[in-house]
Amino acid sequence: MDVTPEAHARYHRHMSTQTVPVIDISPFLAGERDDVVRQVRDACEGIGFFTIVGHGVEPEIIDDLRENARAFFARPADEKKKVTHPTPGVPRGYRAIGDEGLAYGSGEETPPDLKEVFHMGPPDFPDDAYHTDPAAAAHFIENVYPDAPATYRAAATAYYKRLEKLGETIEEIFARALDLPPDFFRKYTDRQIGALRIIRYPPTDGPALPNQLRAGTHTDYGTFTILLSENRPGGLQVRTRAGEWIDVSTPADAFVINIGDLMMRWTNDRFVSNPHRVAIPPEDAGDAADRLSVVFFHHPNYDAEIACIPTCTDADNPPKYEPVFSGPYRVSMYTATRLEAEKD
């Protein structure tokens, strides 16, 4: 029986809400854009997640970052704690296992997450009026780096800057998917305040507490997230529109992209910011569950006003959200994820 184009389209839209597609973006980079844009649009309007291959990020940058990150997390606990930012709550430097619970940002009180984190922001920024304005203080903060391994800072900086460039490609794909000029987002992101989180999920030591996860159920706060991870037990899961949790495959050197809350607001819910979590591995997984994830949170300039994109509204679909400014919005969400003991 022949399948009509309409039936095929209905099936494709249904599947886009149930699975995380793997999309080769190398044709887009080579100038053949239409099919990649269509696939990305379907994923963003469906499940809000997709995995990219053919992205062009140099393997040596990825390998160098991973090698340095594993070496850092293998250091003694007291040495790692020296990389903690001196001001409590500042999102820079090291955070030990149990220092945060991401589900707090969704209003859910749970035990702390089972992970340790190195957090950094923009590695280099000028001493000009924009970057030294009082409104910039929460976003352009000097990073805190470990002394060992000696190459850690260089590896993390190179990775951050390369992911910024990849982020520009994703911006252009999104703009085209939304029927906007290709450079639409650049004026909002040319001084972006993205964050890089290098996360180690250690093997579990005995059963977890009730409702405890490696990373609690949450959505991300910014425009989109670029995740580099590993296919190991106890990995990323996303909730489908049907309410089911499915595993997200993270092939070697591929990146998982997901929509953040600001992009969902910007697109008037056309692109969906979907809840996700990092699951507890099986108790018998042992060292195979030792997992490294590197997460780049793309976030617009702190003074960018996020108001409904014109192509995402009409007379029958008015704007659902009041405009917000990028920086204050992120600060409010960071605050919500801190444990009560940290706030005191």
C-alpha positions in Angstrom: 0.0 0.0 0.0 1.3 3.4 -0.9 1.8 5.9 1.9 0.5 9.4 1.1 2.8 12.4 1.8 0.3 13.6 4.5 0.4 10.2 6.3 4.2 10.1 6.1 4.3 13.7 7.6 1.9 12.7 10.4 4.1 9.7 11.3 7.3 11.7 11.2 5.8 14.4 13.5 4.7 11.6 15.9 8.1 10.0 15.9 9.8 13.3 16.6 8.0 13.5 19.9 9.1 10.0 20.9 12.7 9.6 19.9 16.0 11.6 19.9 17.2 11.7 16.3 20.9 11.6 15.2 21.5 14.3 12.6 24.5 14.7 10.4 25.1 18.4 10.1 28.1 18.1 7.7 25.9 18.9 4.7 24.8 22.2 6.4 28.5 23.1 6.9 29.1 22.3 3.2 26.3 24.6 2.1 23.5 22.0 1.6 21.2 23.3 4.3 17.6 22.5 3.7 17.4 18.9 4.9 19.4 19.5 8.0 17.2 22.5 8.9 14.1 20.4 8.4 15.4 17.6 10.6 16.4 20.0 13.3 13.1 21.9 13.2 11.2 18.6 13.6 13.3 17.6 16.6 13.0 21.0 18.3 9.2 21.1 17.8 8.9 17.5 18.9 11.1 16.2 21.8 13.4 19.2 22.1 16.5 17.0 21.8 18.7 15.8 18.9 22.2 14.4 18.6 24.6 15.9 16.0 27.5 14.2 14.2 29.6 15.6 11.4 30.0 18.8 13.5 33.6 19.5 12.6 34.9 19.9 16.2 38.5 18.7 16.2 39.0 15.4 18.0 42.2 16.6 19.6 40.3 19.4 21.4 37.8 16.8 22.7 40.4 14.3 23.7 42.6 16.9 25.5 39.6 18.2 27.5 38.6 14.7 28.5 42.1 13.6 29.5 42.6 16.7 31.7 39.2 16.4 33.3 39.7 12.8 34.3 43.1 13.7 35.7 41.6 16.5 37.8 38.7 14.5 39.2 41.2 11.7 40.2 43.1 14.2 42.5 42.6 13.9 46.3 39.4 15.4 47.6 41.1 18.1 49.7 43.1 19.2 46.7 40.0 19.5 44.5 38.3 21.6 47.2 41.0 24.2 46.9 39.5 25.0 43.5 36.2 26.0 45.2 35.4 29.7 44.6 35.9 31.7 47.8 32.4 33.2 47.7 29.7 30.6 48.4 27.2 30.1 45.6 29.3 31.7 42.9 29.1 29.4 39.8 32.9 29.0 39.3 35.4 26.3 40.3 34.8 23.0 42.0 31.7 21.6 43.7 31.8 18.3 45.5 29.3 15.5 45.5 26.1 16.6 47.2 26.6 20.3 46.8 23.6 20.9 44.6 20.2 19.5 43.6 19.1 20.4 40.1 15.5 19.4 40.8 15.2 22.5 43.1 15.0 24.6 40.0 11.8 22.8 39.1 10.3 23.3 42.6 11.0 19.7 43.6 12.8 18.9 46.9 15.0 15.9 46.5 18.3 14.6 48.1 21.4 16.2 46.5 22.7 15.0 43.2 25.4 12.4 43.0 28.0 14.2 41.0 31.1 16.4 41.3 31.5 19.5 39.0 34.0 21.9 37.7 32.2 25.1 36.5 33.6 27.9 34.4 32.3 30.9 32.5 33.8 33.0 29.6 37.5 32.4 29.9 38.6 35.8 28.4 36.8 39.1 28.4 37.8 42.7 27.9 38.0 45.4 30.6 35.4 47.6 28.9 32.2 49.3 30.0 29.9 46.4 29.0 31.9 43.7 30.8 32.5 45.8 34.0 29.0 47.2 34.3 27.4 46.3 37.7 24.9 44.2 35.7 27.7 42.1 34.3 29.1 41.2 37.7 27.1 38.0 38.0 28.2 36.7 34.6 31.8 37.9 33.8 33.6 36.4 36.8 37.2 35.3 36.8 37.5 31.6 36.6 39.2 29.4 39.2 41.4 26.7 37.8 43.4 23.8 39.4 47.2 23.9 39.5 47.2 20.2 38.4 47.1 19.0 35.8 49.1 21.9 34.5 47.4 21.8 31.1 43.9 21.9 32.5 43.3 25.6 32.0 44.5 25.6 28.4 42.4 22.5 27.5 39.2 23.9 29.1 39.7 27.3 27.5 40.3 25.8 24.0 37.2 23.6 24.4 35.0 26.5 25.6 36.0 28.7 22.6 35.5 25.9 20.1 32.0 25.3 21.5 31.2 28.9 21.2 31.9 28.6 17.4 29.8 25.5 17.2 27.1 27.4 19.0 27.1 30.0 16.2 26.3 27.2 13.7 23.5 25.9 15.8 22.1 29.5 16.1 22.1 29.8 12.3 20.3 26.4 11.9 17.7 27.5 14.4 17.2 30.9 12.7 16.6 29.2 9.3 14.3 26.7 11.0 12.2 29.6 12.3 12.2 31.4 8.9 14.4 34.2 10.2 17.5 35.8 8.7 20.5 33.5 9.2 22.2 36.0 11.6 19.1 36.8 13.6 20.5 35.6 16.9 24.0 37.1 16.7 23.0 40.5 18.0 21.7 38.8 21.1 24.6 36.4 21.6 27.8 38.2 20.4 28.8 38.7 24.1 27.2 35.6 25.4 27.4 34.4 29.0 27.6 30.7 28.4 28.8 28.3 31.1 30.9 25.1 30.8 30.3 22.4 33.4 32.6 19.4 33.5 30.9 16.7 35.5 32.0 13.4 36.9 29.3 10.9 37.9 31.2 8.5 40.1 30.2 4.9 40.6 27.5 4.6 43.2 28.5 3.4 46.7 25.5 1.5 47.8 21.8 2.2 47.1 20.7 5.8 46.5 18.3 7.7 48.8 14.7 7.8 47.8 14.2 10.1 44.8 17.9 10.7 44.5 19.5 10.9 41.0 22.8 11.7 39.5 21.2 14.9 38.3 17.6 15.6 39.3 14.8 16.3 36.9 15.2 19.7 35.4 15.1 21.9 32.3 18.0 24.0 31.2 17.8 27.8 31.5 19.3 29.2 28.4 18.9 29.0 24.6 20.3 25.5 24.1 22.8 23.1 25.6 25.6 21.2 23.9 26.5 17.9 25.7 29.5 15.7 25.3 29.1 12.5 27.2 29.7 8.7 27.3 27.5 5.7 26.7 27.8 4.2 30.2 25.3 2.9 32.8 23.3 5.6 34.5 23.1 8.2 31.7 20.9 10.9 30.3 17.1 10.4 30.1 14.5 12.7 28.6 10.8 12.7 29.2 8.7 12.3 26.0 5.4 14.2 25.4 3.7 11.0 26.4 5.3 11.2 29.9 7.7 8.3 29.4 11.4 8.5 30.3 13.7 7.3 27.5 17.5 6.9 27.4 19.5 9.3 25.2 22.3 7.6 23.4 25.5 9.6 23.5 27.9 8.2 20.8 31.6 8.9 21.1 32.4 12.5 20.0 28.8 13.3 19.1 27.0 16.1 20.8 23.5 16.0 22.2 21.7 19.4 21.7 18.6 20.3 23.8 16.4 23.4 23.9 16.5 25.6 27.0 13.8 27.6 28.7 14.8 30.9 27.1 14.5 29.5 23.6 11.2 28.0 24.4 10.0 31.4 25.6 11.6 33.1 22.6 9.7 30.8 20.2 6.4 31.0 22.1 6.6 27.2 22.9 7.2 26.3 19.3 10.6 24.8 20.4 10.2 22.7 23.5 12.4 22.7 26.6 11.9 19.2 27.8 12.5 17.8 31.4 15.5 15.5 31.6 17.6 13.8 34.3 20.7 11.6 34.8 19.6 8.2 36.1 21.2 6.1 38.9 23.1 3.2 37.4 22.3 -0.4 38.3 23.9 -1.4 41.6 26.1 -4.0 39.9 27.5 -1.6 37.3 30.6 -1.0 39.3 33.4 1.1 37.7 31.6 0.9 34.3 29.2 3.6 35.7 32.1 6.1 36.2 30.8 8.7 33.7 32.3 12.0 32.4 30.0 14.6 30.9 31.0 18.0 29.5 28.1 20.5 29.2 28.1 23.8 27.4 25.2 26.0 28.3 24.6 28.5 25.5 23.1 31.7 27.0 22.5 35.1 25.4 24.1 38.4 26.4 23.1 39.4 29.9 21.2 42.5 28.6 19.4 40.6 25.8 15.6 41.0 26.0 13.9 37.7 25.3 10.6 38.6 23.7 8.4 36.5 21.4 10.0 36.0 17.9 7.7 37.5 15.2 7.5 34.3 13.2 6.3 32.4 16.3 3.1 34.4 16.9 0.0 35.4 15.0 -3.6 36.5 15.7 -4.5 32.9 16.8 -1.4 32.3 18.8 -0.5 35.4 20.9 2.7 35.6 23.0 2.4 33.3 26.0 5.2 35.0 28.1 6.2 38.4 29.2 9.6 39.5 28.0 12.5 38.8 30.3 16.2 39.8 30.3 18.7 37.0 29.9 21.0 37.7 32.8 18.5 38.3 35.6 16.5 35.3 34.5 19.6 33.0 34.7 20.5 34.4 38.2 17.1 33.6 39.5 17.3 30.0 38.2 20.8 29.4 39.6 19.6 30.6 43.0 16.7 28.1 42.9 19.1 25.1 42.5 21.1 25.8 45.6 20.5 23.7 48.7 19.0 25.5 51.6 22.1 24.9 53.7 24.1 26.8 51.1 21.8 29.8 51.2 22.1 30.2 55.0 
